[in-house]
Amino acid sequence: MNAVSVVIAGVAGFVCGFAFFRALAANVALYVSGQAKGRAIAVHVLRLAGVGVLFFAAAQFGAAPLLATLVGFLIARAVTTRKKKEETA
């Protein structure tokens, strides 16, 4: 794989990771409120399915794009958790 596909995979991992963790925060709020249980379950399933599709697609292109996707996803996790900690502090 060329470097461009690895960079694209990393960016896709970051974008998907950022969306995943923002949806996770919304999902937690839905579960805690206890009102929209069906909606909370739907968001939960969609989050997991989206990540599964992303990593499956990245794996089809080889190990380097898959690892780049994972790195992007983990960077997004660090960014969103740090942002959330700053908001609550």
C-alpha positions as CSV (number, residue, x, y, z in Angstrom):
1,M,0.0,0.0,0.0
2,N,1.2,3.5,-0.7
3,A,1.5,6.2,1.9
4,V,-1.6,8.1,0.7
5,S,-3.9,5.1,1.5
6,V,-2.4,4.8,4.9
7,V,-3.0,8.5,5.6
8,I,-6.5,8.3,4.3
9,A,-7.1,5.3,6.6
10,G,-5.7,7.2,9.6
11,V,-7.9,10.2,8.9
12,A,-11.0,7.9,8.4
13,G,-10.1,6.2,11.7
14,F,-9.9,9.6,13.5
15,V,-13.2,10.9,12.0
16,C,-15.0,7.6,12.8
17,G,-13.5,7.5,16.3
18,F,-14.5,11.1,17.0
19,A,-18.0,10.3,15.9
20,F,-18.0,7.1,17.9
21,F,-17.0,8.7,21.1
22,R,-19.3,11.7,20.7
23,A,-22.2,9.2,20.1
24,L,-21.0,7.3,23.1
25,A,-21.5,10.4,25.3
26,A,-24.9,10.9,23.8
27,N,-25.7,7.2,24.3
28,V,-24.7,7.4,28.0
29,A,-27.0,10.4,28.4
30,L,-29.8,8.4,26.9
31,Y,-29.2,5.4,29.1
32,V,-29.0,7.5,32.2
33,S,-32.2,9.5,31.5
34,G,-34.0,6.2,31.1
35,Q,-36.6,7.7,28.8
36,A,-35.6,6.7,25.3
37,K,-34.4,3.1,25.8
38,G,-35.2,2.1,22.2
39,R,-33.3,5.1,20.8
40,A,-30.4,4.3,23.2
41,I,-30.2,0.8,21.9
42,A,-30.4,1.9,18.3
43,V,-27.5,4.4,18.8
44,H,-25.5,1.7,20.6
45,V,-26.0,-0.8,17.7
46,L,-25.2,1.8,15.0
47,R,-22.0,2.9,16.8
48,L,-20.7,-0.7,17.0
49,A,-21.8,-1.5,13.4
50,G,-20.2,1.6,12.0
51,V,-16.9,0.8,13.7
52,G,-17.1,-2.8,12.6
53,V,-17.7,-1.8,9.0
54,L,-14.8,0.7,9.1
55,F,-12.3,-1.8,10.5
56,F,-13.5,-4.5,8.1
57,A,-13.1,-2.2,5.1
58,A,-9.6,-1.1,6.3
59,A,-8.6,-4.8,6.7
60,Q,-9.5,-5.4,3.1
61,F,-6.6,-3.0,2.1
62,G,-4.0,-4.7,4.2
63,A,-2.3,-4.4,7.6
64,A,-0.9,-0.9,7.2
65,P,-4.2,0.8,6.5
66,L,-5.8,-1.3,9.3
67,L,-3.2,-0.2,11.8
68,A,-3.5,3.4,10.6
69,T,-7.2,3.3,11.1
70,L,-6.7,2.0,14.7
71,V,-4.1,4.7,15.4
72,G,-6.5,7.4,14.1
73,F,-9.3,5.9,16.2
74,L,-7.2,5.8,19.4
75,I,-6.1,9.5,18.8
76,A,-9.7,10.4,18.5
77,R,-10.4,8.6,21.8
78,A,-7.7,10.6,23.5
79,V,-8.9,13.9,22.1
80,T,-12.5,13.3,23.0
81,T,-11.8,12.1,26.5
82,R,-9.5,15.0,27.2
83,K,-12.1,17.4,25.9
84,K,-14.8,15.8,28.0
85,K,-12.6,16.0,31.2
86,E,-11.9,19.7,30.5
87,E,-15.7,20.3,30.2
88,T,-16.5,18.6,33.5
89,A,-13.6,20.1,35.4
